[in-house]
């Protein structure tokens, strides 16, 4: 059995972040297979138990942190490189996985000699970005989190011949509701959306486009993460969504954050979900979690969402705007046969995304 370290400075259990959830699923998969996973993350430690998580003393980040905060903390990379190398040596790790180019220390590649390394890729960076090129060059193997990302890397002109996809995985798999309950949800169940508070998710615009005659409940779980692209960006997104929701309090509810394991159950009680993101999703955990319990997905025709959902979803062109999402959703819910076909197909679309399967793919990529 092997000891595998995964590094992501932002890592927090239940954080509404695809990369954090990806790391968390790999941790679970490695444990189930009998291996020992460790997670290296920045301080300070949260006020809750964190089995297997090591908080670095050399890097402390505010909550929420931005890229600028990380770059400032790593202005002198010597201390963190020394600390990480020391931890990996002391724990006798067999492999180290950098969870991101910057936030996962991939560009520093602070591994001792003899430790196999992998760079986990959740976004294709611009070809001229120095840290990205350094991370790609240093890694023993490059592991995109979806086939969509692998294809995107090739389309960007990168040499992906040695890339090995390690797909994101779902933490919790629940049985879909029975057919009778699913039909009741189609007829009158709520539309449920789960998202990080990020302007690019298009949530305020989606709510603003809600048709005047829409009477079905719309429940939006909106969560803040320990990082953001711009200072105050999450608070601004929350305020914008609440302001729009306040105009339709009879229909729209803004709900507090859920833990990772709570999300599939929440989606199991939904008629459908909507992915309104205006930039390509490179995996989309919430779409996958909805599909896993038979809940159809409606979104824009870009990124991994249409590839993930296929017959279990409906997509519209991005330039059609959020109004088209509501139109597509209304049409799906009003058609029993199409809805039944989408709901039946949904679990099969994501059945392969298990923690064990992703962990095995990572171990194979690392030669362990």
Secondary structure, 3 states (H helix, E strand, C coil): CCEEEEECCCCCCCCCCHHHHHHHHHHHHHHHCCCEEEEEEEECCCCCCCCCEEEEEEEECCCCECHHHHHHHCCCCHHHHHHHHHHHHHCCCCEEEECCCCCCCCCCCCCCCCCEEEEEECCCCCCCCHHHHHHHHHCCEEEECCHHHHHHHHHCCCCCCCCCCCCCCECCCCCCCCHHHHHHHHHHCEEEEEEECCHHHCHHHHHHCCCCCCCCCEEEEEECCCECCCCCHHHHHHHHHHHHHHHHCCCEEEECCCCHHHHHHHHHCEEEEEECCCCCCCCCHHHHHHHHCCCEEEEECCCCHHHHHHHHEEEECHHHCHHHHHHHHHHHHCCHHHHHHHHHHHHHHHCCCEHHHHHHHHHHHHCC
